[in-house]
């Protein structure tokens, strides 16, 4: 189990996420995850593929292949984005733990992986997605985080001090 999230308030909440199944394989939703510019107030099964049929447009903007689709009569323009190497997307669901002696029932913050994915489609109304979209700009953080958490070597420190002296 992975876990431990501080909510930032005076009380601490512990959340555990189980990313390994019990030998069961989880569905791979690669190519089936979409971020739509709307709110859908329904949580249940439906035959989405019968109604939502994205098609490639043949256009490429900012290195992104464009697609178009219609949702409830409105044209959507989108692109499929792959997650960076070393990253994965997960669909999480609450895990029912039943009665366990060491876990208080009033804090059932246990989640488990229900599915995984390696890419997703992002959609806009009336405009093509671009590298300037706020959702895609968030991906810049991956390279920044990697640099921040990379170990600093003696050569790095020496090089930095030499450049400061010049």
C-alpha atoms as one frame of an Amber mdcrd trajectory, in Angstrom:
protein
   0.000   0.000   0.000   1.063   3.548  -0.731  -0.349   6.389   1.279  -0.082
   9.295   3.595  -1.656  12.543   2.506  -1.856  15.572   4.779  -4.999  17.570
   4.074  -3.383  20.752   5.376  -5.898  21.298   8.168  -5.372  20.774  11.881
  -6.514  17.157  11.590  -4.540  14.727   9.475  -6.242  12.393   7.065  -4.531
   9.223   5.920  -5.359   7.911   2.481  -4.153   4.561   1.179  -4.081   3.688
  -2.504  -3.648   0.087  -3.600  -2.056  -0.009  -7.059  -1.412  -3.733  -7.236
  -4.288  -6.090  -7.804  -4.795  -9.437  -6.144  -3.380 -11.199  -9.185  -6.317
  -9.834 -11.166  -5.647  -7.842 -14.288  -7.266  -4.433 -14.532  -8.745  -3.081
 -17.765  -6.444  -0.992 -19.967  -8.408   2.108 -21.038  -5.670   3.463 -23.317
  -7.441   5.268 -26.166 -10.735   5.437 -24.244 -10.161   8.242 -21.710 -11.517
  11.687 -22.640 -11.406  15.056 -20.876 -14.529  16.905 -22.054 -15.287  20.626
 -21.633 -18.544  19.944 -19.803 -20.041  18.377 -16.707 -21.960  15.126 -17.066
 -24.199  14.437 -14.095 -24.359  10.693 -14.557 -22.223   7.971 -13.067 -23.004
   4.603 -14.525 -22.760   2.351 -17.532 -23.657   3.614 -20.986 -22.854   2.799
 -24.605 -20.673   5.859 -25.231 -19.031   4.377 -28.329 -22.414   4.338 -30.099
 -22.759   8.121 -29.792 -19.294   9.617 -29.373 -17.212   8.870 -32.475 -14.023
  10.948 -32.785 -12.503  11.202 -36.258  -9.036  12.462 -37.301  -9.068  15.745
 -39.242  -5.672  15.340 -40.914  -4.485  18.621 -39.335  -1.483  18.935 -37.058
  -1.033  21.943 -34.736   1.933  22.334 -32.362   2.889  18.727 -33.136  -0.550
  17.493 -32.027  -2.774  15.499 -34.404  -6.267  17.033 -34.397  -9.552  15.136
 -34.124 -13.177  16.199 -34.175 -16.299  14.789 -32.596 -19.785  15.893 -31.665
 -21.359  15.732 -28.238 -25.043  16.593 -27.875 -24.906  18.428 -31.204 -21.879
  20.582 -30.332 -18.660  20.273 -32.273 -15.597  19.378 -30.241 -12.003  19.638
 -31.411  -9.386  17.573 -29.663  -6.156  15.674 -29.630  -4.834  12.524 -28.004
  -1.955  13.058 -25.589   0.362  10.292 -24.399   1.575  10.327 -20.826   5.341
  10.871 -20.511   7.673   7.880 -20.299   7.631   6.460 -16.765   4.141   7.796
 -15.932   0.804   5.980 -15.940  -2.779   7.068 -15.472  -5.083   5.252 -13.082
  -8.816   5.134 -12.468  -9.352   4.769  -8.729 -12.389   3.545  -6.811 -13.165
   3.233  -3.106 -12.173  -0.135  -1.694 -14.538  -1.913   0.601 -12.505  -3.273
   3.484 -15.234  -4.825   5.554 -14.529  -5.241   9.263 -10.810  -4.971  10.000
  -9.466  -4.698  13.549  -6.843  -1.960  13.011  -8.861   0.320  10.721 -11.546
   2.614  12.145 -14.805   2.417  10.181 -15.302   6.198  10.255 -12.202   6.708
   8.083 -12.611   4.421   5.060 -10.037   6.246   2.891  -8.824   3.223   0.993
  -8.747   3.344  -2.789  -7.826   0.716  -5.340  -6.892   0.742  -9.008  -9.902
  -0.076 -11.186  -8.238   0.603 -14.564  -5.098   2.079 -16.095  -4.260   4.118
 -19.202  -1.271   5.547 -21.085  -2.989   8.289 -23.098  -6.131  10.404 -23.115
  -7.959  12.789 -25.418  -8.455  16.430 -24.478 -11.354  18.312 -26.098 -12.248
  21.996 -26.584 -15.319  23.769 -27.940 -14.704  25.867 -31.045 -10.886  25.923
 -30.803  -8.194  23.394 -31.520  -6.136  22.268 -28.526  -2.591  23.620 -28.432
   0.500  23.411 -26.247  -0.746  26.673 -24.635  -3.867  25.034 -23.143  -3.685
  25.055 -19.352  -4.329  21.314 -19.181  -1.371  20.551 -21.451   0.850  23.181
 -19.803   0.562  21.152 -16.586   2.712  18.512 -18.316   5.663  20.956 -18.131
   5.772  20.173 -14.414   7.035  16.641 -15.108  10.408  17.881 -16.404  10.652
  20.513 -13.661   9.914  17.931 -10.949  12.494  15.565 -12.428  15.145  18.306
 -12.317  14.235  19.341  -8.780  14.448  15.798  -7.443  17.565  14.776  -9.319
  20.602  14.207  -7.058  23.221  16.974  -7.141  26.768  15.765  -7.795  30.028
  17.372  -6.713  30.692  18.279 -10.366  27.334  20.132 -10.516  28.240  22.168
  -7.419  31.719  22.942  -8.746  30.334  24.028 -12.120  27.727  26.259 -10.453
  30.300  27.919  -8.189  32.679  28.570 -11.135  29.905  30.189 -13.175  28.944
  32.394 -10.193  32.543  33.568  -9.752  32.702  34.687 -13.382
